[in-house]
């Protein structure tokens, strides 16, 4: 659990810092107490020096400093050491500090003062060995049991304080983790609820501006997008089932008529078969449009620079083939956009098919591409002002268009492609009748970034406009 891991991490970090501080404090306190013992040894040695000065450098053999108590748990001990290794000590204490080579070297003048740790009668002690007179050295010993007791007491106190500090740190870490991770817990609860119910309508409460608040806000945005997607999916399924019902019913009736009345004459049977073929084609177009709308991806998986003028030129070739009675005129400037060539081809094809479908036979359709804006103008019945705001809705059919075959999905696909490329599309009445549709894509350059062949572009542009006057409406904005 994240809260537990956070608490353990905080406690471990505090424990590491506390142990380091405790170790440093322990060493400092122990060193300070030992320095106090060293100072006491030097004070005692100075007192012996003052007493020895009375002999003016001729200390009698066997001399023991007066007031030299026996070594004990709380009393110091002094003795004199000769250069030959002899020990002058109070009665009963002879040999308590044996004469080693280092101490004999001090008495002989070959070494200076030094401190050492030893054990006397089972009691830890610190010994100061220092020159006293020519051929003599003084050794002063002080017990360390008091120091060890105080160090142990300080260590125990520091250990208890460290344990308390670690416990408090763990408690504080748990509290901070609980408060800090509360948005994550709420987020997890909402995610689990959405998973269980399949309803993304729930939201996470956002009451902070830090990273967790941003996470919650992003999660809410994702849920909102998911909710919109599910709503669009349900709407698409509902609309599709509604639109498919009529042609399927008609197709079933015609099929039953063919199957149930074998006495139909040849012309009647051919008429019914023609209706069946037309209805199957209508169903095929409807299913293809529904599939395109259901794809809904923003752009292709690998968007790239696309020559929009070439896409439009290819669409015009197909439109002239599919609509031989419609005259298509074009004025295409070289232009490059960033996106999916495949989906742009679908949008252009639907625009051209829509213009040809609603224009009278033999009427021209004017196509112009300039500065990233594609305009398609037909000479059909036009769109009523009340319908302009809805012509790009799915399955919407204006009153004037209900007598023309179609599913009402073509312009919806155009809008989806435009928006997926960050562009816009709108329809407006054209001067003199008909409809003008403007498709604008962003970040389009008049100069093609792909370094096109100037001769080829000029040849295609001139061929597209030869013998066709440029419509006046194309200059009106």
DAMOWO-V969509 format. One record per pair of residues at least 4 apart in sequence whose ideal C-beta (glycine too) atoms are under 6 Angstrom apart, sorted by the first residue. I is the first residue (numbers start at 1). J is the second residue. Records with the same first field share a line. If there is no record, write none. Layout:
BEGIN
I: J  J
END
This chain:
BEGIN
3: 177  181
6: 177
7: 170  173  174  177
10: 169  173
11: 166  169  170
14: 18  166  169
15: 166
18: 162  165  166
22: 158  162
25: 158
26: 155
29: 154
30: 151
33: 147  150
37: 126  142  147
40: 142
41: 128  140  142
44: 76  140
45: 128  130  138  140
48: 65  138
51: 65
52: 59
55: 59
57: 133
59: 63  133
62: 88
64: 68  88  90
65: 78
68: 78  90
69: 75
71: 77  120
73: 143  145
76: 142
77: 141
78: 140
79: 87  89  97  139
80: 88  136
81: 87  99  103  107  137  139
82: 86  107
83: 107  108  135
85: 99  104
87: 94  99
89: 93  94
96: 120
97: 139
99: 103  104
103: 129
105: 110  111
106: 111  129  131  137
107: 136  137
113: 130
114: 129
115: 128
116: 127
117: 126
118: 125  127
119: 124
120: 125
123: 143  145
124: 144
125: 141  143  144
126: 142  144
127: 139  141
128: 140
129: 137  139
130: 138
131: 137
132: 136  137  138
144: 148
173: 177
176: 180
177: 181
183: 212  216
186: 204
187: 204  216  219
190: 202  204
193: 197  202
194: 200
200: 223  226  227
203: 220
204: 216  219  220
206: 213  216  217
208: 213
209: 213
236: 240
239: 394  395
240: 244  290
243: 395
244: 248
247: 251  279  282  283
250: 279
251: 279
254: 272  275  276
256: 260
257: 261  272
258: 272
264: 268  269
286: 407
289: 407  409
292: 413
298: 420
299: 303  339  340  420
300: 340
303: 339  340
305: 336  338
306: 337  339  341
307: 336
308: 335  337
309: 332  334  335  369
311: 344  345  348
312: 332  348  369
315: 348  349  352
316: 328  330
319: 323  328  352
320: 328
323: 356
325: 361  362
326: 356  365
327: 364
328: 365
329: 364  366  468
330: 367  464
331: 368  465
332: 369  464
333: 369  370
334: 448  452  457
335: 369  372  444
336: 445  448  449
337: 441  444
339: 421
343: 417
347: 414  417
350: 410  413  414
351: 376  414
353: 357
354: 410
355: 365  376  378
356: 365
357: 404
358: 378  380
359: 363  378  379  380
363: 379
365: 378
366: 377  471
367: 376
368: 375  474
369: 374
371: 446
372: 441  444
373: 440
374: 439
375: 438
376: 437
377: 430  436
378: 434  435
379: 434
380: 434
381: 400
382: 429  433  434  435
383: 387  388  391  427  435
387: 391  398
388: 427
390: 396
391: 411  427
392: 411  412  415
394: 412
395: 408
396: 408
397: 401  402  408
414: 425
415: 425
418: 423  424  425  439
421: 441
422: 442
423: 440  441  442
424: 440
425: 439
426: 438
427: 435  437
428: 436
430: 434  435  436  473
431: 473
445: 449
448: 452
452: 457
END
